[in-house]
């Protein structure tokens, strides 16, 4: 003979609904469906020397929700009418004070997160830039600190594995552009 509740959810021997919610007399609450949003950003790594052995890269530090300073590549939203390359140049300049020119594509990172009741799919296009003007500054309100970091030390400083993966190819890219 079947037990009164022979499965986690379904029906008992009398045909009544049973399961986690039904056994307690509580109907399941429907999950609110989050609105899906696509966002595109661009940024990259700006270096000050085409020789990888001598190059330094400008990184930005932002404070996370826990108060930790996390180092990353500068990046931001692509504005209407902008190419991803133009956005990368603008964002790097806004967040580091350094104007650069794109010399190579580093790659794309995409990820999902939830914010403000929305499920956001973000795609970030990254470029390698060569510094041509400017002074390092943390004048952007989103940036806590900026620093020139020797290229060989950049992977140890970056907080995100995806960015470390992109930066790993920079010495070879610099050699190709020289």
HELIX and SHEET records of a PDB file:
HELIX    1   1 UNK A   22  UNK A   24  5                                   3    
HELIX    2   2 UNK A   84  UNK A   96  1                                  13    
HELIX    3   3 UNK A  151  UNK A  153  5                                   3    
HELIX    4   4 UNK A  154  UNK A  157  1                                   4    
HELIX    5   5 UNK A  161  UNK A  167  1                                   7    
HELIX    6   6 UNK A  170  UNK A  177  1                                   8    
SHEET    1   A 2 UNK A  10  UNK A  11  0                                        
SHEET    2   A 2 UNK A  17  UNK A  18 -1                                        
SHEET    1   B 4 UNK A  69  UNK A  72  0                                        
SHEET    2   B 4 UNK A  56  UNK A  63 -1                                        
SHEET    3   B 4 UNK A  35  UNK A  47 -1                                        
SHEET    4   B 4 UNK A  74  UNK A  77 -1                                        
SHEET    1   C 5 UNK A  69  UNK A  72  0                                        
SHEET    2   C 5 UNK A  56  UNK A  63 -1                                        
SHEET    3   C 5 UNK A  35  UNK A  47 -1                                        
SHEET    4   C 5 UNK A 118  UNK A 134  1                                        
SHEET    5   C 5 UNK A  98  UNK A 115 -1                                        
SHEET    1   D 3 UNK A  69  UNK A  72  0                                        
SHEET    2   D 3 UNK A  56  UNK A  63 -1                                        
SHEET    3   D 3 UNK A 145  UNK A 150 -1                                        
END                                                                             
